[in-house]
Amino acid sequence: MYAFEYFAPKNLQEATKAFNSFNDSKWLAGGMTLIPSMKLRMNAPSALIDLSSIEQLKGISIKNNILSIGAMTIHADVANSLDVINSLPALASLASGIGDPQVRNRGTIGGSIANNDPAADYPSAILGLKSKIITSKKEIDAGNFFNGFFSTSLDTDELIVKINFQIPESAIYLKFANPVSRYAIVGIFLSKYHDEVRVAVTGAASCVFRVNELEEGLFHDFCSSVVDKTDYGITNLNDDIHANSEYRRYLIKVMIKKAISILQKK
Amino acid sequence: MRISLTINGNPVSEDVDNRTLLADFIRNTLGLTGTHVGCDTSQCGCCVVHLNGEAIKSCTMLAVAANNSEITTIEGLSNSEDLSAMQESFRRNHALQCGYCTPGVIMSAVDLLKNNPKPTEEEVRDALEGNLCRCTGYHNIIKAILDVSKAG
């Protein structure tokens, strides 16, 4: 790891000021990706701005059917929060399956979505639910947040403050995990609202995506046979040592059908 | 940067390079070599310690980020010459062979029982997701943890 300056500001103003006083600063959230990538010298920022002392970025609350989760809330807190378990159990279940217990005690929701790893779990919940990302500069609608491979619409000095999820009627997250890394080979987030059905897929391509063609059909007829009947034309799936693209294509179909049948029984 | 923290109940204050990992700080600066570094890539769990009461991988955290925290390492589990209940159960159940992964496994196991005092076997196996043992095949580790849970 190369040398860097380190700051642990107490509020957003101090954080932004510290960030902008160096050419090549990086935000440090839980560090579960950044620290390993710095060890490998794939990342060598001149300064790290550690967000862990900013209380404003932590915590979970519910108001008017909106579940708000602070960016620096760790996965273990989301998994164990009674507010999350009662209002959006699919999200608690997703958080409880990230990495391992030690990773869940450090990794954060804000860090995960800002990193936008193509096989991370949280991005599928952001797209698979009606959600908004509240940053230090603006509000970003979920649909405009993820830009592609490890890329988001955040400015370099922009910071996620919290994520607001509109609570659905029902939702489910299913993951076919790599047995070693626990990253998703395919992960499906399916949600039902009174006016919309959403299906988001992670792990399968270079970036999380929604299956719009299928959502429309499922909204009119929430039944697994719709999956067989719909031509949702997914292309450019990942083809790697873990699974080839045909295998992923098949998994997507099987897992969406399984998710539908589980939600039907609820 | 100068950091101050409590380790196994003892306050320490030391100058560290910003890039020093917590695991290296514990081993090299504080001389507590019970915390091991196996893979150095957050996979194996040999370096697990408790940070403010929660199990974390100390090879994937900066020492400077542990400023003002409370850390417990394997050396802090027992204050006397006697083994702690978990250590004793590992000894009795032959839950280790080479012993390299053992400090991390025990720190994870203690964390599990703190949060879930009566886990099922499946929950114990899930809780050990982040710890690799290349000798035992895990069966005796699971037995040792369940024994402590039953006795507690």
Contacts between the chains, C-beta under 8 A, distances in Angstrom:
chain1	res1	chain2	res2	distance
A	1	B	19	4.6
A	2	B	19	7.3
A	3	B	17	7.3
A	3	B	18	6.8
A	3	B	19	5.8
A	4	B	18	5.9
A	4	B	19	6.6
A	5	B	18	6.9
A	6	B	1	6.2
A	6	B	18	4.2
A	6	B	62	7.2
A	6	B	64	5.1
A	8	B	64	7.7
A	8	B	65	7.4
A	8	B	67	7.2
A	28	B	65	7.5
A	31	B	60	6.5
A	31	B	61	6.5
A	31	B	62	7.3
A	31	B	65	7.4
A	32	B	42	7.0
A	32	B	60	6.6
A	35	B	21	7.9
A	35	B	60	5.0
A	35	B	61	6.9
A	35	B	62	7.0
A	36	B	41	6.0
A	36	B	42	6.1
A	36	B	60	6.4
A	38	B	19	7.9
A	39	B	40	7.0
A	39	B	41	7.7
A	48	B	18	7.6
A	48	B	62	7.8
A	50	B	62	8.0
A	50	B	64	7.9
A	50	B	65	5.8
A	52	B	65	6.6
A	76	B	54	7.4
A	99	B	129	7.9
A	99	B	130	7.2
A	100	B	45	7.5
A	100	B	129	4.0
A	100	B	130	2.8
A	100	B	131	8.0
A	101	B	55	6.1
A	101	B	108	6.7
A	101	B	111	7.0
A	101	B	112	7.5
A	101	B	127	5.8
A	101	B	129	6.8
A	101	B	130	5.9
A	102	B	42	7.8
A	102	B	45	6.7
A	102	B	48	5.9
A	102	B	55	5.2
A	102	B	56	5.2
A	102	B	57	4.7
A	102	B	108	7.2
A	102	B	130	4.8
A	103	B	42	6.9
A	103	B	57	7.4
A	103	B	130	6.7
A	105	B	51	7.8
A	105	B	54	4.4
A	105	B	55	6.1
A	105	B	56	5.3
A	106	B	56	5.4
A	106	B	57	7.6
A	106	B	60	7.3
A	106	B	61	6.8
A	180	B	43	7.9
A	182	B	129	7.1
